[in-house]
Structure formats: C-alpha cells, structure tokens
C-alpha cells in the first residue's frame, strides 16, 4: 500500500507544483506587458496594470488583439497584479 500511495502522493504534488509555477509565470508575464488597446474601434472600458504605479487604471480597449494586460474589472486586475 505505501509504495503505491506514496507514488500517487508524489505525482499529485508534482502536478500541483507544475500548475502553480505555470500560473505564476503567466501572471508575471501578463502584468508586465505594456498597455495595448488594439487596432479595432469597438471601444469598451477595460482595466490594465501599470507596474510603475503598482495600480490598475482604466483604458479604452478596441475590442480585438491587444495583449493579456487587459481586465474586465478593476478588482480582477488588482487581485492578479497589485502587490501589497
């Protein structure tokens, strides 16, 4: 029982660590991107993270392309990027 159970436990731990490290790198990459409203003209209000101010600010998103530093709400932007 122990060898099999230990193998399962270690496998789950490795999967968890892989997922956690991937999400951390994605968030760091996402929050480090510069503001990019995209080329389209279907303007909607979105939020982006400004690393110099360590805060989130509104911008007009064109509706296409842009980049991942683009949040539908200030609270989601803050939870993802703002360090305390």
KETOR-715503 format. One record per residue (C-alpha): residue number from 1; y, x, z. Coordinates in Angstrom, 3 decimals, m for minus. Layout:
N
NODE  resi         Y         X         Z
NODE   NUM         Y         X         Z
...
//
This chain:
84
NODE  resi         Y         X         Z
NODE     1     0.000     0.000     0.000
NODE     2     2.561     2.644     0.952
NODE     3     2.381     4.753    m2.207
NODE     4     2.859     1.660    m4.394
NODE     5     5.527     0.175    m2.103
NODE     6     7.344     3.486    m1.895
NODE     7     7.306     3.791    m5.680
NODE     8     8.787     0.293    m6.052
NODE     9    11.442     1.015    m3.429
NODE    10    12.457     4.286    m5.087
NODE    11    12.536     2.606    m8.506
NODE    12    14.833    m0.129    m7.221
NODE    13    17.086     2.457    m5.605
NODE    14    17.374     4.404    m8.862
NODE    15    18.184     1.241   m10.832
NODE    16    20.865     0.306    m8.283
NODE    17    22.425     3.774    m8.415
NODE    18    22.422     3.761   m12.221
NODE    19    24.124     0.354   m12.392
NODE    20    26.665     1.273    m9.702
NODE    21    27.599     4.568   m11.363
NODE    22    27.938     2.877   m14.772
NODE    23    30.215     0.154   m13.398
NODE    24    32.373     2.696   m11.557
NODE    25    32.861     4.773   m14.690
NODE    26    33.660     1.634   m16.695
NODE    27    36.309     0.546   m14.191
NODE    28    37.848     4.012   m14.067
NODE    29    37.925     4.101   m17.863
NODE    30    39.272     0.540   m18.093
NODE    31    42.059     1.063   m15.573
NODE    32    43.042     4.415   m17.083
NODE    33    43.779     3.018   m20.533
NODE    34    47.390     2.575   m21.630
NODE    35    48.937    m0.809   m22.348
NODE    36    47.863    m2.085   m25.789
NODE    37    48.939    m5.632   m26.731
NODE    38    47.015    m5.507   m30.024
NODE    39    48.308    m6.252   m33.532
NODE    40    47.846   m10.044   m33.634
NODE    41    50.508   m12.633   m32.821
NODE    42    48.707   m15.305   m30.828
NODE    43    50.634   m14.397   m27.703
NODE    44    49.173   m15.135   m24.288
NODE    45    50.210   m13.791   m20.909
NODE    46    47.805   m11.201   m19.543
NODE    47    47.867    m8.505   m16.879
NODE    48    47.376    m4.748   m17.184
NODE    49    47.096    m1.943   m14.654
NODE    50    49.924     0.604   m14.505
NODE    51    48.465     3.747   m12.884
NODE    52    51.884     5.320   m12.258
NODE    53    52.932     2.350   m10.116
NODE    54    49.391     1.635    m8.832
NODE    55    50.058    m2.034    m9.537
NODE    56    49.430    m4.729   m12.115
NODE    57    52.074    m6.160   m14.437
NODE    58    52.279    m8.951   m16.986
NODE    59    52.374    m8.389   m20.727
NODE    60    52.098   m10.446   m23.903
NODE    61    48.643    m9.950   m25.434
NODE    62    48.484   m10.639   m29.166
NODE    63    45.026   m12.211   m28.955
NODE    64    42.932    m9.567   m30.735
NODE    65    41.896    m5.929   m30.463
NODE    66    43.928    m4.156   m27.766
NODE    67    41.776    m2.428   m25.155
NODE    68    39.910    m3.092   m21.905
NODE    69    43.016    m2.743   m19.685
NODE    70    43.594    m6.474   m20.150
NODE    71    43.005    m9.015   m17.389
NODE    72    43.329   m12.794   m17.369
NODE    73    44.761   m12.837   m13.849
NODE    74    46.733   m10.587   m11.541
NODE    75    44.104   m10.957    m8.828
NODE    76    41.302    m9.727   m11.126
NODE    77    43.457    m6.769   m12.200
NODE    78    44.234    m5.897    m8.578
NODE    79    40.612    m6.208    m7.428
NODE    80    39.436    m3.998   m10.280
NODE    81    42.077    m1.277   m10.360
NODE    82    44.591    m1.151    m7.492
NODE    83    43.710     1.399    m4.839
NODE    84    44.838     0.801    m1.278
//
